[in-house]
Amino acid sequence: MMPDTEVPVFDETFRTKLEDLIIWRRDVRRFRTDPLPEGAIERLLRLACLAPSVGLSEPWRFVLVESAEKRRLIAANFEDANAEALSSYTGDRASLYASLKLEGIREAPVQLAAFAEPDPEKGRTVGRRTMPETVAYSVVSAMHTLWLAARAEGIGMGWVSILDPVRVARDLNVPPHWQFIGYFCIGYPLEEARTPELERVNWERRSDPATVVIRR
């Protein structure tokens, strides 16, 4: 480990690779079923825990969902929430939505539910008195860190948000006050693509970054 005062040099080659990593990070829905190497998810979670958190509160709480019964409950939760979502669309948009694959719960070898402890004692409220939502943002930052670290190893990740959070907490037997952030499917992708799937199927298009930047 480098000493705290020895600053690493991130050269142009590294920066180019980092840009490639960000571009090729995809929200994976189709997974191979073969397992990850021994210790891979533990290593990735250690990296996730290096993410920034408000007041160094480290509010993330991770639940590895390993039992077939728990995964069945999550899948049933998704089916109900997805059916409700489908009912909000009509016509061609409904048909297109019905054709989308929006989860990998039945295939992904590793599945992880991420929660936030809403009022952690750790951090002593620094930075969150006026913006308590920064606790949840901290967990999202951890998951994005995990996402990039996984992609660097050729491992894919997909965020399943079409779920009833109350059912998730109940079915996974976690404290009811924990805030559900998301359910993540992790494994080797069945296919690779530079472009987001929702763009490839004409559900939505990426915006020009210049259109969302305001100068004052």
VENNOR-V617222 format. One record per backbone hydrogen bond with DSSP energy under -0.5 kcal/mol. NH is the residue of the N-H (numbers start at 1). CO is the residue of the C=O. Records with the same first field share a line. If there is no record, write none. Layout:
# VENNOR-V617222
NH = CO, CO
This chain:
# VENNOR-V617222
6 = 3
7 = 5
10 = 8
11 = 9
15 = 11
16 = 12
17 = 13
18 = 14
19 = 15
20 = 16
21 = 17
22 = 18
23 = 19
24 = 20
25 = 21, 22
26 = 24
28 = 26, 157
31 = 29
32 = 188
40 = 37
43 = 39
44 = 40
45 = 41
46 = 42
47 = 43
48 = 44
49 = 45
50 = 47
51 = 48
56 = 53
57 = 54
61 = 115
63 = 113
64 = 62
65 = 63, 111
66 = 64
71 = 67
72 = 68
73 = 69
74 = 70
75 = 71
76 = 72
77 = 73
78 = 74
79 = 75
80 = 76
81 = 77
82 = 78
83 = 79
84 = 80
85 = 81
86 = 82
87 = 83
88 = 85
89 = 86
93 = 90
94 = 90
95 = 91
96 = 92
97 = 93
98 = 94
99 = 95, 96
100 = 96, 97
102 = 100
107 = 104
108 = 104
110 = 186
112 = 184
113 = 63
114 = 182
115 = 61
116 = 179
117 = 59
118 = 116
120 = 117
124 = 121
126 = 123
128 = 125
129 = 125
134 = 131
135 = 132
137 = 133
138 = 134
139 = 135
140 = 136
141 = 137
142 = 138
143 = 139
144 = 140
145 = 141
146 = 142
147 = 143
148 = 144
149 = 145
150 = 146
151 = 147
152 = 148
153 = 149, 150
154 = 151
155 = 150
156 = 187
157 = 26
158 = 185
160 = 158, 183
161 = 159
163 = 161
165 = 163
168 = 164
169 = 165
170 = 166
171 = 167
172 = 168
173 = 170
174 = 169
178 = 175
179 = 116
180 = 178
181 = 114
182 = 114
183 = 160
184 = 112
185 = 158
186 = 110
187 = 156
190 = 30
191 = 30
199 = 196
200 = 196
201 = 197
202 = 199
203 = 198
204 = 198
211 = 208
212 = 209
213 = 210
214 = 212
